[in-house]
């Protein structure tokens, strides 16, 4: 990353994993003296914020690093988690399909990825595709952080 970047630690309960998760995320430093950082990658397992959100983080002695405390300003972006249930589906091909709809994604393994839905994107086509795949038992998906704008577009 750049000298204006910083990794912060986030500890939260993940509904996907059904356990406490520790994740480090890249951020852009907004104002280090005030503890303000902009999340710069897609969270994997479901904290209640998305890429582009401004958060407050501070050094935590127990964690021995800068640690997330709260969201200061939401970007309006949403995060969607996708688990592939059908072993005949290629994860990269599916990620490319959603990329064509404007969703960047990050994956781990052969059956799980997270997508970012930008605020200015219309969610209805993306949601319809997700729902179609879920209704045919090809995937399961969750919306750990969905903006009100995207909820209204379903």
C-alpha positions, -999 to +999 in steps of 0.1 A: +000+000+000+011+036+003+025+057+032-010+071+036-022+035+043-025+017+076-038-017+087-063-017+115-075-047+135-112-054+137-127-079+162-163-089+158-188-117+158-193-133+124-227-148+117-211-167+088-186-185+110-207-183+142-177-171+162-156-141+171-133-132+142-102-110+141-095-094+108-070-068+097-081-044+070-063-018+049-074+018+054-065+051+040-055+075+068-079+104+070-066+120+102-043+098+123-043+123+152-081+120+154-081+083+147-100+086+114-095+060+087-113+050+055-118+013+050-100+003+018-108-034+013-139-055+016-144-071+050-146-109+047-169-122+074-194-096+083-186-066+104-213-039+102-194-016+079-182-016+043-153-005+021-153+033+019-168+038+054-149+062+077-141+046+111-126+057+144-097+034+155-071+038+182-041+020+195-051-008+218-025-020+243-040-055+246-042-060+208-008-042+203-021-024+172-045+002+160-080-012+166-115-004+152-139+012+176-169+026+156-182+038+123-180+076+120-196+080+085-211+054+063-202+055+026-236+040+016-217+010+000-230-025+008-212-058+014-226-091+003-213-126+012-216-155-012-212-192-004-212-215-034-232-246-028-231-262-063-196-278-068-201-274-106-199-236-103-165-220-108-160-193-082-139-171-106-165-173-133-193-163-109-171-135-095-166-123-131-204-123-137-209-100-107-179-079-117-197-073-150-226-059-129-202-035-112-193-055-081-157-059-070-151-090-050-125-107-029-124-145-024-110-171-002-110-207-012-132-223-039-166-216-025-167-182-007-163-146-017-175-111-006-187-084-029-188-046-027-219-029-040-211+008-045-236+033-033-243+046-068-250+012-082-286+000-086-289-031-064-320-046-080-303-065-109-276-078-085-301-088-059-322-106-086-292-126-098-283-135-062-319-146-055-321-166-087-289-185-078-301-190-042-335-203-053-319-229-075-296-240-046-264-229-064-254-204-037-264-190-004-259-153+003-260-128+032-260-090+034-241-082+066-240-045+058-266-033+034-274+004+029-309+017+031-306+028-006-299-008-016-326-022+006-351+001-011-340-011-045-348-048-038 
